[in-house]
Amino acid sequence: MKFKEVFLLVLIIAAGVFFYHAQTGKLNISFDWDDGFFFSYEEFTFQESQELAPPFPRELQIINAHGNLTIEGNNQNKIQILFKKKIRRRNEEEAKEIADRLRMIINEDDHRITVSTNRNDFKRKRFRSDFHILIPAGMNIIVKNSFGMVKASNTGNADILNTHGKVFATDIEGNLILQNSYQDVTIKNILYDCHIESRHSKVSACGIKGSTLIVHKYGRIHLEDLSQTLTIRKENNRPS
């Protein structure tokens, strides 16, 4: 066999192994290009905060990308938002210039308060935005995040989309709808129904009082203390 033929055969085999592992979740081919793949930068952190007073709607929506989100319900009748900007640049001066331009945006109508950023205004990003938000206990939330971790606790109805990251949802005083991939899901104490869609992850759920629906690909499922009906739609799952 000629060298070119051997090389081509090896290339085909390697490509097959690569795509097999990517499909089965053993290889994560989702890259965070905003981090700067070919260059090394130092990370600088800046933060700001804002407090919202009542009256406000019963629903809070958070739209974020490339960052961690923590939403906690408490006994205070106000909303407190801590916004951290983690900027990767060559020096602090460059980082501060970006931090000054990166803003938290808050919009409110009769139905919800929406918290987001002006991330799309930047051509070259190389930054992450973290939020830690305290809300009145039982307030409904909608979360849309990517490339980060989401934690939610002591909320009302929770609708969480986290395309690439871990999710922790605990003490939800309503229904939970959750979608994520590539990182684990941990759920505890859901008062009503729970709908989970996840792939390439481990799903752990405990203390769901309503019905449970799990749609899952490639990973383990661990369940405890489910009070009502359970439906699992799975593909290539390992036993818990």
N, C-alpha and C positions, 0 to 999 in steps of 0.2 A: 504494500500500500504506500502511495506517495505521501510525502510530507504534507502537501496541501490537503489531501483527503483526510489524513489523520487530524490535522488542525481543525478542519471543518467539522469532523465528527465530535471532537472534544468540545467545540463551541456549541454545537447543537445540544449535547448532553448537559453542558453547564447552563444553557438557557432554559432547558426543561426543568432542571433542579431548581433554578432561581424562581421561575414562575409557579412551580408547585408549592414551594415554601411560602411564597407571597400569598397564594390563594388559600392555603390552609392556616395562615396566620402565624407561621413559624418565622416569617420574615416580614418586617414592617417596611413597606416601600414608600410610606408617606413622609415626605421631607418638609421641614420647616425652613424654607428658603430665606425667610426674613432674618434669620440669625446670621447670615453671612457665611456661606459655605467655605469660601476660599480665603477668608481674611480673619485675622484675630483682632478683637476689640475688647476694651475694658467695659464693664457694666457699671453704670451710675444710677442711683435710685433717688427719685424726687417724689414728693407726695403732697396732696392737698385734700381738704375735707369740706363737706357741706352738710347742713342739717335742714330738713324739711319739716315744717309744722303742719298740723291738721287745720282744716279738713282736707283729706285726700281720698282718691278712689280706693277701692278694695283690692286693686291689682297693680303689681309692680312688674315691669318688663325690663330685663337687662340684656343688652346686645353687646357682645364683646368678641374679640378675636385675639389669640396669642396672649393668654394670661389666665390667672387663677381667680375664681369667684367664690366668695363665702357669703351666704345669706342666712342670717339668724333672726328668728323671732324672739322678742323679749316683751316685758311688761310695760315698756314706755310707749306713750302715744306720740311717737315721732319717728322720723326716718333719718338715720345717720349714715353718711357715705364717706368711706375712706378710699381714696383713689391713689394708687401707687404706680409710678411710671418708671420702668426699668429700661434704661436707654443704653445701647451698646454703641460706643463711639471711641475714637482714638484718644480723646482727652475730655476733661470735664467741661471745658468751654463749649465744645461741639455738642456735648450731651445736653447741657443746659439750654442751648438754643432750640433743640428739638423739644425738650420738656416744656418750654414756654409756649411752644406752638401746639403741643398736644393738649387737647382740652376735653373735659368731661361735659357732656351735653345732656340736659334734663328737659324733657318735654312732658306736658301734662294736659289731658283732656278729661272728659266726663267719665271715661271708662278706666283709664290707667295712667300711671306715671311710667315713662320710658327713660332709662339711663343708658347712654351709649358714649361713643367718642368720635372724634373727627379723624380717625385712622386713615380713611380713604383719601384724605387730603395730601398724604405723603406718598411720593413716588418710591423712595427708598426708605424702608421702615426700620428694620433692625431694632425694634423695641417691643416690650410687652406691657400690657396694662392689667394690673390686678385691682380687684374691688373687694372690699369688706363692707357689707351693708347690714345694718341693724334695722329691723322693721317691727311694727306691732305684731305680736303673736297671732297667727291665724290668717295673716294677709296672703292672698293668692299671688303666685309668682309665675312668670314665664321667663325662661333662661335660654339664650341662644349664644353658645360659646364654641371656640375651637382651640386646639393645642393648649390645653391647660386642665386644671382640676376644678371641679365644681363641688361645693359642699352646701347643702341646704338643710335647715333644721327649724322646727317649730313654726312652720308656715301653714297656710291653708292649702288649697289645690295647687299642685306644682307640676308644671310642664317644662321639662328639661331636655334640651338638645345640646349635646357636647360631642362634636364630631370626632375628636381625638383627645381623650383624656379620661381620668378617673372621675367617678361620681359617687358621692356619699349623700344619701337622703335619709334623714331620721326624724321621727316624731312629726310626721306630716298629718295635719288635721283635716284631711280631705282626700281627693283622688290624686294619684301620681301617674304621670305619663313620662317615660324616660327613654331617650335614645342616645347611644354612644357607640364607640368602637375602639379597639386596640388597648384599652385599659380597663381595670376591674370596676365592678359595680357593687356597692354595699348599701343595702336597704334595711332599715329597722323601723318598726312601729308606724304602719300606715293605717289610718283610721278607716278608709273606704277602699275603693278599687285601685289596682295597680297594673299598669301596662308597661312592660319592659321590652325594648328592642335593642339587642347588643350583638356584637360579633368580635371575634378574636379577643376574648376576655373571659374572666371568671365572674359569675353572677352569684352573689350571696344575698338572700332575702329572708327576713325573720319578722314575725309579728304583723302579718297583713290581715286586717279584719274583713275586708271585702274580697271580691273575686280577684284572681291573679292570672294574667296572660303574659307568657314569656315567648318571644320570638328570638331565637339565638343560633349563631353559627360559630363553631370552632372555639370550644372552651368548656369549662366545668360549670355546673349549676349546683348550688347548695341551698336547700330550703328548710326552714323550720317554722313551726307554729303558724300555719296557714289556716284561717277559720272557714273559708268558703271554697268555691270551686277553683280548680287549678287546670290551666290549659298550657301545654308546652309544644311549640313548633320548633323543631331543632334539625340541625344538619351537621354531621361529623362532630358530635359532642362527646366529651369524655364523661364517664360517671363521676359523681361527686364523691 
